[in-house]
Amino acid sequence: MRDIPITLKNLPRLPFLALIRLYQMVISPALPTGTCRFEPSCSHFSYQAIVKYGIIKGGALSIWRVLRCQPLHPGGYDPVP
């Protein structure tokens, strides 16, 4: 979270970004490797989307990304727009 300055504008984003980082540090390492369909992973995508677009649009992009993470979708390189 050092990559985002702590300003009044960014203050609402910080709890969401902290939860994503917590997931990346605690839960993600316990999951089997090589299971991500996308590059960057959904948690990295979500973090980048919220930093770039804010909670509403970044959150919507994140939810759409997670919904596409299923066996019928081929995955691949899918950066934040």
Distance bins in CASP14 RR format, pairs under 12 A and 6 or more apart:
PFRMAT RR
TARGET T0000
AUTHOR 0000-0000-0000
RMODE 2
METHOD distances of the structure
MODEL  1
1 10 0 0 0 0 1 0 0 0 0 0 0
1 13 0 0 0 0 1 0 0 0 0 0 0
1 14 1 0 0 1 0 0 0 0 0 0 0
1 15 0 0 0 0 0 1 0 0 0 0 0
1 16 0 0 0 0 0 1 0 0 0 0 0
1 17 1 0 1 0 0 0 0 0 0 0 0
1 18 1 0 0 1 0 0 0 0 0 0 0
1 19 0 0 0 0 0 1 0 0 0 0 0
1 20 0 0 0 0 1 0 0 0 0 0 0
1 21 1 0 0 1 0 0 0 0 0 0 0
1 22 0 0 0 0 0 1 0 0 0 0 0
1 24 0 0 0 0 0 1 0 0 0 0 0
1 25 0 0 0 0 0 1 0 0 0 0 0
1 47 0 0 0 0 1 0 0 0 0 0 0
1 50 0 0 0 0 0 1 0 0 0 0 0
1 51 0 0 0 0 1 0 0 0 0 0 0
2 14 0 0 0 0 0 1 0 0 0 0 0
2 17 0 0 0 0 0 1 0 0 0 0 0
2 21 0 0 0 0 0 1 0 0 0 0 0
2 51 0 0 0 0 0 1 0 0 0 0 0
3 10 0 0 0 0 0 1 0 0 0 0 0
3 13 0 0 0 0 0 1 0 0 0 0 0
3 17 0 0 0 0 1 0 0 0 0 0 0
3 21 0 0 0 0 0 1 0 0 0 0 0
3 47 0 0 0 0 1 0 0 0 0 0 0
3 48 0 0 0 0 1 0 0 0 0 0 0
3 50 0 0 0 0 0 1 0 0 0 0 0
3 51 1 0 0 1 0 0 0 0 0 0 0
3 52 0 0 0 0 0 1 0 0 0 0 0
4 10 1 0 1 0 0 0 0 0 0 0 0
4 11 0 0 0 0 0 1 0 0 0 0 0
4 12 0 0 0 0 0 1 0 0 0 0 0
4 13 1 0 0 1 0 0 0 0 0 0 0
4 14 1 0 0 1 0 0 0 0 0 0 0
4 16 0 0 0 0 0 1 0 0 0 0 0
4 17 1 0 0 1 0 0 0 0 0 0 0
4 18 0 0 0 0 0 1 0 0 0 0 0
4 20 0 0 0 0 0 1 0 0 0 0 0
4 21 0 0 0 0 0 1 0 0 0 0 0
4 47 0 0 0 0 1 0 0 0 0 0 0
4 48 0 0 0 0 0 1 0 0 0 0 0
4 50 0 0 0 0 1 0 0 0 0 0 0
4 51 1 0 1 0 0 0 0 0 0 0 0
4 52 0 0 0 0 0 1 0 0 0 0 0
4 54 0 0 0 0 0 1 0 0 0 0 0
5 11 0 0 0 0 0 1 0 0 0 0 0
5 13 0 0 0 0 0 1 0 0 0 0 0
5 14 0 0 0 0 0 1 0 0 0 0 0
5 51 0 0 0 0 0 1 0 0 0 0 0
6 12 0 0 0 0 0 1 0 0 0 0 0
6 13 0 0 0 0 0 1 0 0 0 0 0
6 14 1 0 0 1 0 0 0 0 0 0 0
6 17 0 0 0 0 0 1 0 0 0 0 0
6 18 0 0 0 0 0 1 0 0 0 0 0
7 13 0 0 0 0 0 1 0 0 0 0 0
7 14 0 0 0 0 0 1 0 0 0 0 0
8 14 0 0 0 0 0 1 0 0 0 0 0
9 51 0 0 0 0 0 1 0 0 0 0 0
9 54 0 0 0 0 1 0 0 0 0 0 0
9 55 0 0 0 0 0 1 0 0 0 0 0
10 16 0 0 0 0 0 1 0 0 0 0 0
10 17 0 0 0 0 1 0 0 0 0 0 0
10 50 0 0 0 0 1 0 0 0 0 0 0
10 51 0 0 0 0 1 0 0 0 0 0 0
10 52 0 0 0 0 0 1 0 0 0 0 0
10 54 0 0 0 0 1 0 0 0 0 0 0
10 55 0 0 0 0 0 1 0 0 0 0 0
11 17 0 0 0 0 0 1 0 0 0 0 0
11 18 0 0 0 0 0 1 0 0 0 0 0
11 54 0 0 0 0 0 1 0 0 0 0 0
11 55 0 0 0 0 0 1 0 0 0 0 0
12 18 0 0 0 0 0 1 0 0 0 0 0
12 50 0 0 0 0 1 0 0 0 0 0 0
12 54 0 0 0 0 1 0 0 0 0 0 0
12 55 1 0 1 0 0 0 0 0 0 0 0
12 56 0 0 0 0 1 0 0 0 0 0 0
12 59 0 0 0 0 0 1 0 0 0 0 0
13 19 0 0 0 0 0 1 0 0 0 0 0
13 20 0 0 0 0 0 1 0 0 0 0 0
13 46 0 0 0 0 0 1 0 0 0 0 0
13 47 0 0 0 0 1 0 0 0 0 0 0
13 48 0 0 0 0 0 1 0 0 0 0 0
13 49 0 0 0 0 0 1 0 0 0 0 0
13 50 1 0 1 0 0 0 0 0 0 0 0
13 51 1 0 0 1 0 0 0 0 0 0 0
13 52 0 0 0 0 0 1 0 0 0 0 0
13 53 0 0 0 0 1 0 0 0 0 0 0
13 54 1 0 1 0 0 0 0 0 0 0 0
13 55 1 0 1 0 0 0 0 0 0 0 0
13 56 0 0 0 0 0 1 0 0 0 0 0
13 57 0 0 0 0 0 1 0 0 0 0 0
13 58 0 0 0 0 1 0 0 0 0 0 0
13 59 0 0 0 0 0 1 0 0 0 0 0
14 20 0 0 0 0 0 1 0 0 0 0 0
14 21 0 0 0 0 0 1 0 0 0 0 0
14 47 0 0 0 0 0 1 0 0 0 0 0
14 50 0 0 0 0 1 0 0 0 0 0 0
14 51 0 0 0 0 0 1 0 0 0 0 0
14 54 0 0 0 0 0 1 0 0 0 0 0
14 55 0 0 0 0 0 1 0 0 0 0 0
15 21 0 0 0 0 0 1 0 0 0 0 0
15 22 0 0 0 0 0 1 0 0 0 0 0
15 50 0 0 0 0 0 1 0 0 0 0 0
15 55 0 0 0 0 1 0 0 0 0 0 0
16 22 0 0 0 0 0 1 0 0 0 0 0
16 23 0 0 0 0 0 1 0 0 0 0 0
16 43 0 0 0 0 0 1 0 0 0 0 0
16 46 0 0 0 0 1 0 0 0 0 0 0
16 47 0 0 0 0 1 0 0 0 0 0 0
16 49 0 0 0 0 0 1 0 0 0 0 0
16 50 1 0 1 0 0 0 0 0 0 0 0
16 51 0 0 0 0 1 0 0 0 0 0 0
16 53 0 0 0 0 0 1 0 0 0 0 0
16 54 0 0 0 0 1 0 0 0 0 0 0
16 55 1 0 0 1 0 0 0 0 0 0 0
16 56 0 0 0 0 0 1 0 0 0 0 0
16 58 0 0 0 0 1 0 0 0 0 0 0
16 59 1 0 0 1 0 0 0 0 0 0 0
16 62 0 0 0 0 1 0 0 0 0 0 0
17 23 0 0 0 0 0 1 0 0 0 0 0
17 24 0 0 0 0 0 1 0 0 0 0 0
17 43 0 0 0 0 0 1 0 0 0 0 0
17 44 0 0 0 0 0 1 0 0 0 0 0
17 46 0 0 0 0 1 0 0 0 0 0 0
17 47 1 0 0 1 0 0 0 0 0 0 0
17 48 0 0 0 0 0 1 0 0 0 0 0
17 49 0 0 0 0 0 1 0 0 0 0 0
17 50 1 0 0 1 0 0 0 0 0 0 0
17 51 1 0 0 1 0 0 0 0 0 0 0
17 52 0 0 0 0 0 1 0 0 0 0 0
17 54 0 0 0 0 1 0 0 0 0 0 0
17 55 0 0 0 0 1 0 0 0 0 0 0
17 58 0 0 0 0 0 1 0 0 0 0 0
17 59 0 0 0 0 0 1 0 0 0 0 0
17 62 0 0 0 0 0 1 0 0 0 0 0
18 24 0 0 0 0 0 1 0 0 0 0 0
18 25 0 0 0 0 0 1 0 0 0 0 0
18 26 0 0 0 0 0 1 0 0 0 0 0
18 47 0 0 0 0 0 1 0 0 0 0 0
18 50 0 0 0 0 0 1 0 0 0 0 0
19 25 0 0 0 0 0 1 0 0 0 0 0
19 26 0 0 0 0 0 1 0 0 0 0 0
19 27 0 0 0 0 0 1 0 0 0 0 0
19 43 0 0 0 0 1 0 0 0 0 0 0
19 46 0 0 0 0 1 0 0 0 0 0 0
19 47 0 0 0 0 1 0 0 0 0 0 0
19 50 0 0 0 0 0 1 0 0 0 0 0
19 55 0 0 0 0 0 1 0 0 0 0 0
19 59 0 0 0 0 0 1 0 0 0 0 0
19 62 0 0 0 0 0 1 0 0 0 0 0
20 26 0 0 0 0 0 1 0 0 0 0 0
20 27 0 0 0 0 0 1 0 0 0 0 0
20 28 0 0 0 0 1 0 0 0 0 0 0
20 41 0 0 0 0 0 1 0 0 0 0 0
20 42 0 0 0 0 1 0 0 0 0 0 0
20 43 1 0 1 0 0 0 0 0 0 0 0
20 44 0 0 0 0 1 0 0 0 0 0 0
20 45 0 0 0 0 1 0 0 0 0 0 0
20 46 1 0 1 0 0 0 0 0 0 0 0
20 47 1 0 1 0 0 0 0 0 0 0 0
20 48 0 0 0 0 1 0 0 0 0 0 0
20 49 0 0 0 0 0 1 0 0 0 0 0
20 50 1 0 0 1 0 0 0 0 0 0 0
20 51 0 0 0 0 1 0 0 0 0 0 0
20 55 0 0 0 0 0 1 0 0 0 0 0
20 58 0 0 0 0 0 1 0 0 0 0 0
20 59 0 0 0 0 0 1 0 0 0 0 0
20 62 0 0 0 0 1 0 0 0 0 0 0
20 66 0 0 0 0 0 1 0 0 0 0 0
21 27 0 0 0 0 0 1 0 0 0 0 0
21 28 0 0 0 0 0 1 0 0 0 0 0
21 43 0 0 0 0 1 0 0 0 0 0 0
21 44 0 0 0 0 0 1 0 0 0 0 0
21 46 0 0 0 0 0 1 0 0 0 0 0
21 47 1 0 0 1 0 0 0 0 0 0 0
21 50 0 0 0 0 0 1 0 0 0 0 0
21 51 0 0 0 0 0 1 0 0 0 0 0
22 28 0 0 0 0 1 0 0 0 0 0 0
22 29 0 0 0 0 0 1 0 0 0 0 0
22 43 0 0 0 0 0 1 0 0 0 0 0
22 47 0 0 0 0 0 1 0 0 0 0 0
23 29 0 0 0 0 0 1 0 0 0 0 0
23 30 0 0 0 0 0 1 0 0 0 0 0
23 31 0 0 0 0 0 1 0 0 0 0 0
23 41 0 0 0 0 0 1 0 0 0 0 0
23 42 0 0 0 0 1 0 0 0 0 0 0
23 43 1 0 1 0 0 0 0 0 0 0 0
23 44 0 0 0 0 0 1 0 0 0 0 0
23 46 0 0 0 0 1 0 0 0 0 0 0
23 47 0 0 0 0 1 0 0 0 0 0 0
23 62 0 0 0 0 0 1 0 0 0 0 0
23 66 0 0 0 0 0 1 0 0 0 0 0
24 30 0 0 0 0 0 1 0 0 0 0 0
24 31 0 0 0 0 0 1 0 0 0 0 0
24 40 0 0 0 0 0 1 0 0 0 0 0
24 41 0 0 0 0 1 0 0 0 0 0 0
24 42 0 0 0 0 0 1 0 0 0 0 0
24 43 1 0 1 0 0 0 0 0 0 0 0
24 44 1 0 0 1 0 0 0 0 0 0 0
24 45 0 0 0 0 0 1 0 0 0 0 0
24 46 0 0 0 0 1 0 0 0 0 0 0
24 47 1 0 0 1 0 0 0 0 0 0 0
25 43 0 0 0 0 0 1 0 0 0 0 0
26 43 0 0 0 0 0 1 0 0 0 0 0
27 43 0 0 0 0 1 0 0 0 0 0 0
28 34 0 0 0 0 0 1 0 0 0 0 0
28 35 0 0 0 0 0 1 0 0 0 0 0
28 36 0 0 0 0 1 0 0 0 0 0 0
28 41 1 0 0 1 0 0 0 0 0 0 0
28 42 0 0 0 0 1 0 0 0 0 0 0
28 43 1 0 0 1 0 0 0 0 0 0 0
28 44 0 0 0 0 1 0 0 0 0 0 0
28 46 0 0 0 0 0 1 0 0 0 0 0
28 47 0 0 0 0 0 1 0 0 0 0 0
29 43 0 0 0 0 0 1 0 0 0 0 0
31 41 0 0 0 0 0 1 0 0 0 0 0
31 42 0 0 0 0 0 1 0 0 0 0 0
31 43 0 0 0 0 0 1 0 0 0 0 0
33 41 0 0 0 0 0 1 0 0 0 0 0
34 41 0 0 0 0 1 0 0 0 0 0 0
35 41 0 0 0 0 1 0 0 0 0 0 0
35 42 0 0 0 0 0 1 0 0 0 0 0
35 69 0 0 0 0 1 0 0 0 0 0 0
35 71 0 0 0 0 0 1 0 0 0 0 0
35 75 0 0 0 0 0 1 0 0 0 0 0
36 42 1 0 0 1 0 0 0 0 0 0 0
36 43 0 0 0 0 1 0 0 0 0 0 0
36 44 0 0 0 0 1 0 0 0 0 0 0
36 45 0 0 0 0 0 1 0 0 0 0 0
36 65 0 0 0 0 0 1 0 0 0 0 0
36 66 0 0 0 0 0 1 0 0 0 0 0
36 69 0 0 0 0 1 0 0 0 0 0 0
36 75 0 0 0 0 1 0 0 0 0 0 0
36 76 0 0 0 0 1 0 0 0 0 0 0
36 77 0 0 0 0 0 1 0 0 0 0 0
36 78 0 0 0 0 0 1 0 0 0 0 0
37 45 0 0 0 0 0 1 0 0 0 0 0
37 65 0 0 0 0 0 1 0 0 0 0 0
37 66 0 0 0 0 0 1 0 0 0 0 0
37 68 0 0 0 0 1 0 0 0 0 0 0
37 69 1 0 1 0 0 0 0 0 0 0 0
37 70 0 0 0 0 1 0 0 0 0 0 0
37 71 0 0 0 0 1 0 0 0 0 0 0
37 72 0 0 0 0 0 1 0 0 0 0 0
37 73 1 0 0 1 0 0 0 0 0 0 0
37 74 1 0 0 1 0 0 0 0 0 0 0
37 75 1 0 1 0 0 0 0 0 0 0 0
37 76 1 0 0 1 0 0 0 0 0 0 0
37 77 0 0 0 0 0 1 0 0 0 0 0
37 78 0 0 0 0 1 0 0 0 0 0 0
38 44 0 0 0 0 1 0 0 0 0 0 0
38 45 1 0 0 1 0 0 0 0 0 0 0
38 46 0 0 0 0 0 1 0 0 0 0 0
38 62 0 0 0 0 0 1 0 0 0 0 0
38 64 0 0 0 0 0 1 0 0 0 0 0
38 65 1 0 0 1 0 0 0 0 0 0 0
38 66 0 0 0 0 1 0 0 0 0 0 0
38 68 1 0 0 1 0 0 0 0 0 0 0
38 69 1 0 0 1 0 0 0 0 0 0 0
38 70 0 0 0 0 0 1 0 0 0 0 0
38 73 0 0 0 0 1 0 0 0 0 0 0
38 74 0 0 0 0 1 0 0 0 0 0 0
38 75 1 0 1 0 0 0 0 0 0 0 0
38 76 1 0 1 0 0 0 0 0 0 0 0
38 77 1 0 0 1 0 0 0 0 0 0 0
38 78 1 0 1 0 0 0 0 0 0 0 0
38 79 0 0 0 0 1 0 0 0 0 0 0
38 80 0 0 0 0 0 1 0 0 0 0 0
39 45 0 0 0 0 1 0 0 0 0 0 0
39 65 0 0 0 0 0 1 0 0 0 0 0
39 75 0 0 0 0 1 0 0 0 0 0 0
39 76 1 0 1 0 0 0 0 0 0 0 0
39 77 1 0 1 0 0 0 0 0 0 0 0
39 78 1 0 0 1 0 0 0 0 0 0 0
39 79 0 0 0 0 1 0 0 0 0 0 0
39 80 0 0 0 0 0 1 0 0 0 0 0
40 46 0 0 0 0 1 0 0 0 0 0 0
40 47 0 0 0 0 1 0 0 0 0 0 0
40 48 1 0 0 1 0 0 0 0 0 0 0
40 49 0 0 0 0 0 1 0 0 0 0 0
40 62 0 0 0 0 0 1 0 0 0 0 0
40 65 0 0 0 0 1 0 0 0 0 0 0
40 75 0 0 0 0 0 1 0 0 0 0 0
40 76 0 0 0 0 0 1 0 0 0 0 0
40 77 0 0 0 0 1 0 0 0 0 0 0
40 78 1 0 0 1 0 0 0 0 0 0 0
40 79 1 0 0 1 0 0 0 0 0 0 0
40 80 0 0 0 0 1 0 0 0 0 0 0
41 47 0 0 0 0 1 0 0 0 0 0 0
41 48 0 0 0 0 0 1 0 0 0 0 0
41 62 0 0 0 0 0 1 0 0 0 0 0
41 65 0 0 0 0 1 0 0 0 0 0 0
41 66 0 0 0 0 0 1 0 0 0 0 0
41 69 0 0 0 0 1 0 0 0 0 0 0
41 75 0 0 0 0 0 1 0 0 0 0 0
41 76 0 0 0 0 0 1 0 0 0 0 0
41 77 0 0 0 0 0 1 0 0 0 0 0
41 78 0 0 0 0 0 1 0 0 0 0 0
41 79 0 0 0 0 0 1 0 0 0 0 0
42 48 0 0 0 0 0 1 0 0 0 0 0
42 49 0 0 0 0 0 1 0 0 0 0 0
42 59 0 0 0 0 0 1 0 0 0 0 0
42 61 0 0 0 0 0 1 0 0 0 0 0
42 62 1 0 0 1 0 0 0 0 0 0 0
42 63 0 0 0 0 0 1 0 0 0 0 0
42 64 0 0 0 0 0 1 0 0 0 0 0
42 65 1 0 1 0 0 0 0 0 0 0 0
42 66 1 0 1 0 0 0 0 0 0 0 0
42 67 0 0 0 0 0 1 0 0 0 0 0
42 68 0 0 0 0 1 0 0 0 0 0 0
42 69 1 0 1 0 0 0 0 0 0 0 0
42 70 0 0 0 0 0 1 0 0 0 0 0
42 73 0 0 0 0 0 1 0 0 0 0 0
42 75 0 0 0 0 0 1 0 0 0 0 0
42 76 0 0 0 0 0 1 0 0 0 0 0
42 78 0 0 0 0 1 0 0 0 0 0 0
42 80 0 0 0 0 0 1 0 0 0 0 0
43 49 0 0 0 0 0 1 0 0 0 0 0
43 50 0 0 0 0 0 1 0 0 0 0 0
43 62 0 0 0 0 1 0 0 0 0 0 0
43 65 0 0 0 0 1 0 0 0 0 0 0
43 66 0 0 0 0 1 0 0 0 0 0 0
43 69 0 0 0 0 0 1 0 0 0 0 0
44 50 0 0 0 0 0 1 0 0 0 0 0
44 51 0 0 0 0 0 1 0 0 0 0 0
44 62 0 0 0 0 0 1 0 0 0 0 0
44 65 0 0 0 0 0 1 0 0 0 0 0
44 78 0 0 0 0 0 1 0 0 0 0 0
44 79 0 0 0 0 1 0 0 0 0 0 0
44 80 0 0 0 0 1 0 0 0 0 0 0
45 51 0 0 0 0 0 1 0 0 0 0 0
45 52 0 0 0 0 0 1 0 0 0 0 0
45 53 0 0 0 0 0 1 0 0 0 0 0
45 58 0 0 0 0 1 0 0 0 0 0 0
45 59 0 0 0 0 0 1 0 0 0 0 0
45 61 1 0 0 1 0 0 0 0 0 0 0
45 62 1 0 0 1 0 0 0 0 0 0 0
45 63 0 0 0 0 0 1 0 0 0 0 0
45 64 0 0 0 0 0 1 0 0 0 0 0
45 65 1 0 1 0 0 0 0 0 0 0 0
45 66 0 0 0 0 1 0 0 0 0 0 0
45 68 0 0 0 0 0 1 0 0 0 0 0
45 69 0 0 0 0 1 0 0 0 0 0 0
45 75 0 0 0 0 0 1 0 0 0 0 0
45 76 0 0 0 0 0 1 0 0 0 0 0
45 77 0 0 0 0 0 1 0 0 0 0 0
45 78 1 0 0 1 0 0 0 0 0 0 0
45 79 1 0 0 1 0 0 0 0 0 0 0
45 80 1 0 0 1 0 0 0 0 0 0 0
45 81 0 0 0 0 0 1 0 0 0 0 0
46 52 0 0 0 0 0 1 0 0 0 0 0
46 53 0 0 0 0 0 1 0 0 0 0 0
46 54 0 0 0 0 0 1 0 0 0 0 0
46 55 0 0 0 0 0 1 0 0 0 0 0
46 57 0 0 0 0 0 1 0 0 0 0 0
46 58 1 0 0 1 0 0 0 0 0 0 0
46 59 1 0 0 1 0 0 0 0 0 0 0
46 60 0 0 0 0 0 1 0 0 0 0 0
46 61 1 0 0 1 0 0 0 0 0 0 0
46 62 1 1 0 0 0 0 0 0 0 0 0
46 63 0 0 0 0 1 0 0 0 0 0 0
46 64 0 0 0 0 0 1 0 0 0 0 0
46 65 1 0 0 1 0 0 0 0 0 0 0
46 66 1 0 0 1 0 0 0 0 0 0 0
46 69 0 0 0 0 0 1 0 0 0 0 0
46 80 0 0 0 0 1 0 0 0 0 0 0
47 53 0 0 0 0 0 1 0 0 0 0 0
47 54 0 0 0 0 0 1 0 0 0 0 0
47 58 0 0 0 0 1 0 0 0 0 0 0
47 59 0 0 0 0 0 1 0 0 0 0 0
47 61 0 0 0 0 0 1 0 0 0 0 0
47 62 0 0 0 0 1 0 0 0 0 0 0
47 65 0 0 0 0 0 1 0 0 0 0 0
47 80 0 0 0 0 1 0 0 0 0 0 0
48 54 0 0 0 0 0 1 0 0 0 0 0
48 58 0 0 0 0 1 0 0 0 0 0 0
48 59 0 0 0 0 0 1 0 0 0 0 0
48 61 0 0 0 0 1 0 0 0 0 0 0
48 62 0 0 0 0 1 0 0 0 0 0 0
48 65 0 0 0 0 0 1 0 0 0 0 0
48 78 0 0 0 0 0 1 0 0 0 0 0
48 79 0 0 0 0 1 0 0 0 0 0 0
48 80 1 0 1 0 0 0 0 0 0 0 0
48 81 0 0 0 0 0 1 0 0 0 0 0
49 55 0 0 0 0 1 0 0 0 0 0 0
49 56 0 0 0 0 0 1 0 0 0 0 0
49 57 1 0 0 1 0 0 0 0 0 0 0
49 58 1 1 0 0 0 0 0 0 0 0 0
49 59 1 0 0 1 0 0 0 0 0 0 0
49 60 0 0 0 0 1 0 0 0 0 0 0
49 61 1 0 1 0 0 0 0 0 0 0 0
49 62 1 0 1 0 0 0 0 0 0 0 0
49 63 0 0 0 0 1 0 0 0 0 0 0
49 64 0 0 0 0 1 0 0 0 0 0 0
49 65 1 0 0 1 0 0 0 0 0 0 0
49 66 0 0 0 0 0 1 0 0 0 0 0
49 78 0 0 0 0 0 1 0 0 0 0 0
49 79 0 0 0 0 1 0 0 0 0 0 0
49 80 1 0 1 0 0 0 0 0 0 0 0
49 81 0 0 0 0 1 0 0 0 0 0 0
50 56 0 0 0 0 1 0 0 0 0 0 0
50 57 0 0 0 0 1 0 0 0 0 0 0
50 58 1 0 1 0 0 0 0 0 0 0 0
50 59 1 0 0 1 0 0 0 0 0 0 0
50 60 0 0 0 0 0 1 0 0 0 0 0
50 61 0 0 0 0 1 0 0 0 0 0 0
50 62 1 0 0 1 0 0 0 0 0 0 0
50 63 0 0 0 0 0 1 0 0 0 0 0
50 65 0 0 0 0 0 1 0 0 0 0 0
50 80 0 0 0 0 1 0 0 0 0 0 0
51 57 0 0 0 0 0 1 0 0 0 0 0
51 58 0 0 0 0 1 0 0 0 0 0 0
51 59 0 0 0 0 0 1 0 0 0 0 0
51 61 0 0 0 0 0 1 0 0 0 0 0
51 62 0 0 0 0 0 1 0 0 0 0 0
51 80 0 0 0 0 1 0 0 0 0 0 0
52 58 1 0 0 1 0 0 0 0 0 0 0
52 59 0 0 0 0 0 1 0 0 0 0 0
52 61 0 0 0 0 1 0 0 0 0 0 0
52 62 0 0 0 0 0 1 0 0 0 0 0
52 79 0 0 0 0 0 1 0 0 0 0 0
52 80 1 0 1 0 0 0 0 0 0 0 0
52 81 0 0 0 0 1 0 0 0 0 0 0
53 59 1 0 0 1 0 0 0 0 0 0 0
53 60 0 0 0 0 1 0 0 0 0 0 0
53 61 1 0 0 1 0 0 0 0 0 0 0
53 62 0 0 0 0 1 0 0 0 0 0 0
53 80 1 0 0 1 0 0 0 0 0 0 0
53 81 0 0 0 0 1 0 0 0 0 0 0
54 60 0 0 0 0 1 0 0 0 0 0 0
54 61 0 0 0 0 1 0 0 0 0 0 0
54 62 0 0 0 0 0 1 0 0 0 0 0
54 80 0 0 0 0 0 1 0 0 0 0 0
55 61 0 0 0 0 0 1 0 0 0 0 0
55 62 0 0 0 0 1 0 0 0 0 0 0
55 63 0 0 0 0 0 1 0 0 0 0 0
56 62 0 0 0 0 0 1 0 0 0 0 0
56 63 0 0 0 0 0 1 0 0 0 0 0
57 63 0 0 0 0 0 1 0 0 0 0 0
57 64 0 0 0 0 0 1 0 0 0 0 0
57 80 0 0 0 0 0 1 0 0 0 0 0
57 81 0 0 0 0 1 0 0 0 0 0 0
58 64 0 0 0 0 1 0 0 0 0 0 0
58 65 0 0 0 0 1 0 0 0 0 0 0
58 80 0 0 0 0 1 0 0 0 0 0 0
58 81 0 0 0 0 0 1 0 0 0 0 0
59 65 0 0 0 0 1 0 0 0 0 0 0
59 66 0 0 0 0 1 0 0 0 0 0 0
59 67 0 0 0 0 0 1 0 0 0 0 0
59 80 0 0 0 0 0 1 0 0 0 0 0
60 66 0 0 0 0 0 1 0 0 0 0 0
60 67 0 0 0 0 0 1 0 0 0 0 0
60 81 0 0 0 0 0 1 0 0 0 0 0
61 67 0 0 0 0 0 1 0 0 0 0 0
61 68 0 0 0 0 0 1 0 0 0 0 0
61 78 0 0 0 0 0 1 0 0 0 0 0
61 79 0 0 0 0 0 1 0 0 0 0 0
61 80 1 0 0 1 0 0 0 0 0 0 0
61 81 1 0 0 1 0 0 0 0 0 0 0
62 68 0 0 0 0 0 1 0 0 0 0 0
62 69 0 0 0 0 0 1 0 0 0 0 0
62 78 0 0 0 0 0 1 0 0 0 0 0
62 80 0 0 0 0 1 0 0 0 0 0 0
63 69 0 0 0 0 0 1 0 0 0 0 0
64 73 0 0 0 0 0 1 0 0 0 0 0
64 78 0 0 0 0 0 1 0 0 0 0 0
64 80 0 0 0 0 0 1 0 0 0 0 0
64 81 0 0 0 0 0 1 0 0 0 0 0
65 73 0 0 0 0 0 1 0 0 0 0 0
65 75 0 0 0 0 0 1 0 0 0 0 0
65 76 0 0 0 0 0 1 0 0 0 0 0
65 78 1 0 0 1 0 0 0 0 0 0 0
65 79 0 0 0 0 0 1 0 0 0 0 0
65 80 0 0 0 0 1 0 0 0 0 0 0
65 81 0 0 0 0 0 1 0 0 0 0 0
66 73 0 0 0 0 0 1 0 0 0 0 0
66 78 0 0 0 0 0 1 0 0 0 0 0
67 73 0 0 0 0 1 0 0 0 0 0 0
68 74 0 0 0 0 1 0 0 0 0 0 0
68 75 1 0 0 1 0 0 0 0 0 0 0
68 76 0 0 0 0 0 1 0 0 0 0 0
68 78 0 0 0 0 1 0 0 0 0 0 0
69 75 1 0 0 1 0 0 0 0 0 0 0
69 76 0 0 0 0 0 1 0 0 0 0 0
69 78 0 0 0 0 0 1 0 0 0 0 0
END
